[in-house]
Amino acid sequence: MIQIIKLYKKFGKLTVLDGLDLEIKTGGIFAILGPNGSGKTTLIKSILGMVIPNSGEINIDNKTVLKKWEYRNQINYLPQIANFPANLTVNELISMVKNLRPKKANDTDLINLFGLESFLDKKLGNLSGGTKQKVNIVLTFMFDSDLIILDEPTTGLDPISLINLKEIIQKEKEKGKTILITTHIMSFVEEVADEIVFLLDGEIYFKGDIENLKIQTNQTDLEHAIAHLMLKENV
């Protein structure tokens, strides 16, 4: 379980997380939604230890993770932008990441699934955005970890790769993994998420399943339900 208690984060005079409280149970797919500037990225990076909050607590499996690093070995993270060293080949990058993490890696099946065999000896700087995202996905899922964080995972993916990604996510869920996803693609959220967390101005305005949000906002689809929630809070 992830437990976040009274989390505050300011950048200068701007309050990004404003006393945020959140509990995410072990196992399942949780979509963290909100407009740009809502605090999604800061929340994710706080969990990863990439941002240090001004105050508050972050516990994973009842242990604090603030200013620690060992727990990151049990997290797989897919960043929003696949910003790789342009002069490395795909194979060199995969080998480097495998050497950095003290875990067994299963990259071969993922390379085959996403059709990357012919790209292994190509330099990353010469790849298209979609191909880089496939490499990003391989790096994320080739390790077996309890917590998986995916930041805009569908970016640049063709339809077949998107189907493969959804299948991987579902298989990880079936293994009991906890999966956090941030995305602006509401159709993707409706298809995969068990629960959503909606952030606005650094606070949580809704937490629950999609059906309950539709009922609460009297809307028939998630996109309009989220829009209704945003408009209501801005009145």
C-alpha positions as CSV (number, residue, x, y, z in Angstrom):
1,M,0.0,0.0,0.0
2,I,1.1,3.6,-0.7
3,Q,0.1,6.0,2.0
4,I,0.6,9.8,1.6
5,I,-0.1,12.0,4.5
6,K,-0.3,15.8,4.5
7,L,2.1,16.2,1.6
8,Y,3.1,19.8,0.9
9,K,5.4,21.0,-1.9
10,K,6.2,24.5,-3.0
11,F,8.3,25.7,-5.9
12,G,9.1,29.3,-4.8
13,K,5.8,30.9,-3.9
14,L,3.8,28.4,-6.0
15,T,2.1,25.7,-3.9
16,V,1.9,22.5,-6.1
17,L,0.8,19.9,-3.5
18,D,-1.4,21.4,-0.7
19,G,-1.6,19.0,2.2
20,L,-2.4,16.0,0.0
21,D,-3.7,12.8,1.7
22,L,-3.9,9.6,-0.4
23,E,-4.0,5.9,0.1
24,I,-3.6,3.4,-2.7
25,K,-4.2,-0.2,-1.9
26,T,-1.9,-3.0,-3.1
27,G,-2.9,-4.5,-6.4
28,G,-4.8,-2.9,-9.3
29,I,-4.6,-0.1,-11.8
30,F,-5.0,3.5,-10.6
31,A,-5.2,6.5,-13.0
32,I,-4.0,9.8,-11.6
33,L,-5.7,12.5,-13.6
34,G,-5.8,16.3,-13.6
35,P,-5.1,19.3,-15.8
36,N,-1.6,20.6,-16.4
37,G,-0.3,22.2,-13.2
38,S,-2.6,20.1,-11.0
39,G,0.3,18.4,-9.2
40,K,0.3,15.0,-10.9
41,T,3.9,15.0,-11.9
42,T,5.1,16.4,-8.6
43,L,3.2,13.7,-6.8
44,I,4.7,10.9,-8.9
45,K,8.2,12.3,-8.6
46,S,7.7,12.6,-4.8
47,I,6.9,8.9,-4.7
48,L,10.0,8.2,-6.8
49,G,12.2,10.3,-4.6
50,M,12.9,12.7,-7.5
51,V,11.2,15.6,-5.7
52,I,11.6,16.2,-1.9
53,P,8.4,17.6,-0.4
54,N,8.5,20.5,2.1
55,S,6.6,18.4,4.6
56,G,4.4,15.3,4.9
57,E,4.9,11.6,4.8
58,I,5.2,9.0,2.0
59,N,5.0,5.3,3.2
60,I,5.2,2.2,1.0
61,D,4.2,-1.0,2.7
62,N,4.2,0.8,6.0
63,K,7.8,2.0,5.7
64,T,8.8,5.7,5.1
65,V,10.6,6.2,1.8
66,L,11.5,9.9,2.2
67,K,15.2,10.5,1.6
68,K,15.8,6.8,1.1
69,W,16.7,5.0,-2.2
70,E,16.7,1.2,-1.7
71,Y,12.9,1.0,-2.2
72,R,13.3,2.2,-5.8
73,N,14.5,-1.3,-6.7
74,Q,10.9,-2.4,-6.3
75,I,9.6,0.3,-8.7
76,N,9.4,0.2,-12.5
77,Y,9.1,3.8,-13.9
78,L,8.2,4.8,-17.5
79,P,8.9,8.6,-17.9
80,Q,6.8,10.7,-20.1
81,I,9.7,11.7,-22.4
82,A,12.0,9.0,-23.7
83,N,15.1,11.1,-23.5
84,F,17.9,8.7,-24.2
85,P,21.6,9.4,-25.1
86,A,21.5,9.9,-28.9
87,N,24.9,8.2,-29.5
88,L,24.0,4.9,-27.9
89,T,22.4,2.0,-29.8
90,V,19.2,0.4,-28.5
91,N,21.2,-2.7,-27.5
92,E,23.8,-0.7,-25.6
93,L,21.1,1.2,-23.7
94,I,19.3,-2.0,-22.7
95,S,22.6,-3.6,-21.5
96,M,23.5,-0.5,-19.6
97,V,20.2,-0.4,-17.7
98,K,20.4,-4.1,-17.0
99,N,23.9,-3.6,-15.5
100,L,22.6,-0.7,-13.3
101,R,19.7,-2.6,-11.7
102,P,20.5,-5.6,-9.4
103,K,17.6,-7.6,-10.8
104,K,17.1,-10.3,-13.4
105,A,15.8,-8.8,-16.6
106,N,13.5,-10.4,-19.2
107,D,14.0,-8.1,-22.2
108,T,14.0,-10.7,-25.1
109,D,10.2,-11.4,-25.1
110,L,9.4,-7.6,-25.0
111,I,11.9,-6.9,-27.8
112,N,10.1,-9.5,-29.9
113,L,6.6,-8.3,-28.9
114,F,7.3,-4.8,-30.0
115,G,9.2,-5.7,-33.2
116,L,12.5,-4.1,-32.1
117,E,14.9,-6.8,-33.3
118,S,15.9,-4.8,-36.4
119,F,16.5,-1.6,-34.3
120,L,18.9,-3.1,-31.8
121,D,22.0,-1.9,-33.5
122,K,20.6,1.5,-34.5
123,K,21.5,4.7,-32.6
124,L,18.7,6.1,-30.4
125,G,19.1,9.5,-31.9
126,N,18.0,8.1,-35.3
127,L,14.8,6.5,-34.1
128,S,11.3,7.9,-34.4
129,G,9.4,9.0,-31.4
130,G,7.1,5.9,-31.5
131,T,10.1,3.5,-31.7
132,K,11.8,5.3,-28.7
133,Q,8.6,4.8,-26.8
134,K,8.7,1.1,-27.5
135,V,12.2,1.0,-26.1
136,N,11.0,3.0,-23.1
137,I,8.3,0.3,-22.5
138,V,10.9,-2.5,-22.8
139,L,13.1,-0.8,-20.2
140,T,10.1,-0.4,-17.9
141,F,8.7,-3.9,-18.0
142,M,11.8,-6.0,-18.3
143,F,12.2,-6.1,-14.5
144,D,9.8,-7.7,-12.1
145,S,8.7,-5.1,-9.5
146,D,5.8,-4.7,-7.2
147,L,5.0,-1.0,-8.1
148,I,4.8,0.2,-11.7
149,I,4.5,3.9,-12.6
150,L,3.6,4.9,-16.1
151,D,3.7,8.6,-17.1
152,E,1.8,9.1,-20.4
153,P,2.6,5.5,-21.6
154,T,0.6,5.6,-24.9
155,T,2.5,8.5,-26.4
156,G,3.5,7.8,-30.1
157,L,2.3,4.2,-30.1
158,D,0.7,2.6,-33.2
159,P,-2.5,0.6,-32.7
160,I,-0.8,-2.8,-32.4
161,S,1.7,-1.5,-29.9
162,L,-1.1,0.0,-27.9
163,I,-2.9,-3.3,-27.8
164,N,0.3,-5.0,-26.6
165,L,0.8,-2.4,-23.9
166,K,-2.7,-2.9,-22.6
167,E,-2.2,-6.7,-22.5
168,I,1.1,-6.2,-20.6
169,I,-0.6,-3.9,-18.1
170,Q,-3.4,-6.4,-17.5
171,K,-0.9,-9.3,-17.0
172,E,1.0,-7.3,-14.4
173,K,-2.3,-6.5,-12.6
174,E,-3.1,-10.3,-12.6
175,K,0.2,-10.8,-10.8
176,G,-1.0,-8.6,-8.0
177,K,1.1,-5.5,-9.0
178,T,0.1,-2.0,-8.2
179,I,0.1,0.2,-11.3
180,L,-0.1,4.0,-11.4
181,I,-0.9,5.7,-14.7
182,T,-1.0,9.3,-15.6
183,T,-2.5,10.1,-19.0
184,H,-4.7,12.6,-20.9
185,I,-6.3,9.8,-23.0
186,M,-9.6,9.2,-21.3
187,S,-10.6,6.2,-23.5
188,F,-7.4,4.5,-22.3
189,V,-8.3,5.2,-18.7
190,E,-11.9,3.9,-19.1
191,E,-10.5,0.7,-20.6
192,V,-7.8,-0.2,-18.1
193,A,-8.3,1.7,-14.8
194,D,-9.9,0.1,-11.7
195,E,-9.9,3.5,-9.9
196,I,-9.1,7.1,-10.6
197,V,-7.6,9.9,-8.5
198,F,-8.4,13.4,-9.8
199,L,-6.1,16.2,-8.7
200,L,-6.8,19.9,-9.0
201,D,-4.6,22.7,-7.5
202,G,-2.6,20.2,-5.5
203,E,-5.6,18.6,-3.8
204,I,-7.7,15.5,-4.4
205,Y,-11.2,16.2,-5.7
206,F,-12.3,12.7,-6.4
207,K,-11.1,9.2,-5.6
208,G,-13.1,6.1,-6.6
209,D,-14.2,4.0,-9.6
210,I,-15.2,5.5,-12.9
211,E,-18.9,4.4,-12.6
212,N,-19.3,6.3,-9.3
213,L,-17.8,9.4,-10.9
214,K,-20.2,9.2,-13.8
215,I,-23.1,8.9,-11.4
216,Q,-21.8,11.8,-9.2
217,T,-21.5,14.1,-12.2
218,N,-24.6,12.7,-14.1
219,Q,-22.5,12.0,-17.2
220,T,-22.3,9.0,-19.5
221,D,-18.6,9.0,-20.3
222,L,-15.4,9.7,-18.4
223,E,-14.3,12.6,-20.5
224,H,-17.4,14.6,-19.8
225,A,-17.4,13.5,-16.2
226,I,-13.9,14.9,-15.7
227,A,-14.8,18.1,-17.6
228,H,-17.9,18.5,-15.4
229,L,-15.8,18.1,-12.3
230,M,-13.3,20.7,-13.4
231,L,-16.0,23.2,-14.3
232,K,-17.9,22.7,-11.1
233,E,-14.7,23.4,-9.0
234,N,-14.0,26.5,-11.0
235,V,-17.4,28.0,-10.4
